[in-house]
Amino acid sequence: MPEVKVWRCLICGDTYIGTERPSQCPFCGSHESNIVQSDCYPLDINEVEVTDAERADIVQAMEMEIENATLYALMGAKGNHNDLLPSAYRAFKKVEMEHLEVFAKLLKVEPPSQPEHPVALGETWSDDIALSDSQEHGARDFYRVAGDRATTPRVRQVFLAISEVENDHIIVDAYLKTLA
């Protein structure tokens, strides 16, 4: 019988229990390279001082995550609860909320418990997925730029890792659009 191990994500800090390291964090979606055995997780990972420019980028990132989570909550409530499209966007919402928590940890603030941001759905699933795709492209591109200009290694690590996750969402959006 394989040995069960405890893994932690270097991006969100959440714990995963399993026999093998997951290919992606089941909570924030970061890639396998950001998942370590729990005894290798640095407990002070978020004890960093961010620069004013990084703080501004993190605040902007939190606003983007709130907007995306709100969109995905609405999309997740659209149609039959068991259908693939609503289910996929409920999963996206959970990931975006996890990203919001990661950014809040960097600023040492509490994330909003019930994010609300005015978002309007389109008339069709194709419209909504196009909006999701646009927002994910914007987030991915912003996080890449913010990561490249960050001078604090931890801030850089988080932005670039979450940029990869947003890129994964773009790929999923393209697939889901074929089903709409």
C-alpha positions in Angstrom: 0.0 0.0 0.0 1.5 3.4 -1.0 2.5 5.7 1.9 0.1 8.6 2.5 2.0 12.0 2.7 1.0 15.5 3.6 1.7 18.2 1.0 1.5 22.0 1.1 1.1 24.5 -1.6 3.8 27.3 -1.5 1.3 29.7 -3.0 -1.9 29.3 -0.9 -0.5 27.3 2.0 -3.3 24.8 2.0 -2.7 21.2 2.8 -3.3 18.2 0.6 -3.2 14.6 1.8 -2.4 11.9 -0.7 0.0 9.2 -1.8 1.5 11.4 -4.6 2.1 15.1 -5.0 -0.8 16.5 -7.1 -0.1 18.0 -10.5 -2.0 21.1 -9.4 -3.0 22.5 -6.0 -6.7 21.4 -5.6 -7.4 24.8 -3.9 -5.6 27.6 -5.8 -4.7 25.7 -8.9 -0.9 26.4 -8.8 1.3 24.0 -10.6 3.1 21.0 -9.1 6.4 22.8 -8.8 4.7 24.9 -6.0 3.7 21.9 -3.9 6.1 20.5 -1.3 6.0 18.0 1.5 4.6 19.7 4.6 7.9 19.5 6.5 9.5 21.6 3.7 7.0 24.4 3.9 8.5 27.6 5.3 6.1 28.8 8.0 7.2 32.4 7.6 6.6 32.4 3.8 4.3 35.4 3.9 6.3 37.4 6.4 7.5 39.9 3.8 7.4 43.7 3.5 5.9 44.7 0.2 6.9 47.9 -1.6 4.4 50.6 -2.3 4.3 49.6 -5.9 3.7 46.0 -5.0 1.0 47.0 -2.6 -0.8 48.9 -5.3 -0.5 45.8 -7.7 -1.8 43.5 -4.9 -4.8 45.8 -4.2 -5.6 45.8 -8.0 -5.2 42.0 -8.0 -7.7 41.7 -5.2 -10.2 43.8 -7.0 -9.8 41.6 -10.1 -10.3 38.5 -8.1 -13.4 39.9 -6.5 -14.8 40.8 -9.9 -14.0 37.3 -11.3 -15.4 35.5 -8.2 -18.6 37.5 -8.6 -18.9 36.7 -12.3 -18.3 33.0 -11.6 -20.8 32.9 -8.7 -23.5 34.2 -11.2 -22.4 31.8 -13.9 -22.4 29.0 -11.3 -26.0 29.8 -10.4 -27.2 29.9 -14.0 -29.0 26.8 -15.3 -29.2 23.3 -13.8 -27.0 22.8 -10.7 -25.6 19.5 -12.1 -24.8 20.7 -15.5 -21.1 21.0 -16.5 -21.0 24.7 -17.3 -22.4 26.0 -14.0 -20.3 23.4 -12.1 -17.1 24.5 -13.8 -17.7 28.1 -13.0 -18.5 27.3 -9.4 -15.0 25.6 -9.3 -13.5 28.8 -10.9 -15.1 30.9 -8.2 -13.5 28.8 -5.5 -10.1 29.2 -7.1 -10.6 33.0 -7.5 -11.6 33.2 -3.8 -8.4 31.3 -2.9 -6.4 33.8 -4.9 -8.1 36.6 -3.1 -7.0 35.1 0.2 -3.4 34.7 -1.0 -3.2 38.4 -1.9 -4.8 39.4 1.4 -2.1 37.4 3.3 0.6 39.3 1.5 -1.0 42.6 2.7 -1.8 41.1 6.1 -5.5 42.0 5.8 -8.7 40.0 5.9 -10.2 39.3 2.5 -13.8 40.4 2.1 -16.1 37.5 3.2 -18.8 38.2 0.7 -17.3 39.8 -2.3 -19.8 41.8 -4.3 -19.0 43.6 -7.5 -21.5 44.7 -10.1 -21.2 42.2 -13.0 -23.8 41.6 -15.7 -24.2 38.3 -17.4 -24.8 38.0 -21.1 -27.8 36.5 -22.8 -26.1 33.2 -23.6 -23.4 30.9 -22.2 -21.2 31.9 -25.1 -21.5 35.5 -24.1 -20.6 34.7 -20.5 -17.7 32.5 -21.4 -16.4 35.2 -23.7 -16.5 37.6 -20.7 -14.8 35.1 -18.5 -12.1 34.6 -21.2 -11.6 38.4 -21.5 -11.2 38.8 -17.7 -8.9 35.8 -17.4 -6.7 37.2 -20.2 -6.6 40.6 -18.4 -5.7 38.9 -15.1 -3.1 36.7 -16.6 -1.4 39.6 -18.4 -1.5 41.9 -15.4 -0.1 39.2 -13.1 2.8 38.5 -15.5 3.6 42.2 -15.6 3.2 42.6 -11.8 5.4 39.6 -11.2 8.1 40.8 -13.6 8.3 44.2 -11.9 8.1 42.9 -8.3 11.3 43.2 -6.3 10.2 41.1 -3.4 10.8 37.4 -4.3 7.6 36.2 -2.6 5.4 38.7 -4.3 7.0 37.8 -7.6 6.5 34.0 -6.9 2.8 34.6 -6.1 2.0 36.8 -9.1 3.8 34.5 -11.6 2.2 31.3 -10.2 -1.3 32.8 -10.2 -0.7 34.0 -13.8 -0.1 30.4 -14.8 -3.4 29.4 -13.1 -5.3 32.1 -15.0 -3.8 30.8 -18.2 -5.2 27.4 -17.3 -8.6 29.0 -16.9 -8.2 30.5 -20.4 -7.6 27.0 -21.8 -10.7 25.6 -19.9 -12.8 28.5 -21.2 -11.9 27.6 -24.7 -13.0 24.0 -24.1 -16.2 25.0 -22.4 -17.1 27.4 -25.2 -17.3 24.4 -27.5 -20.0 23.0 -25.2 -22.1 26.2 -24.9 
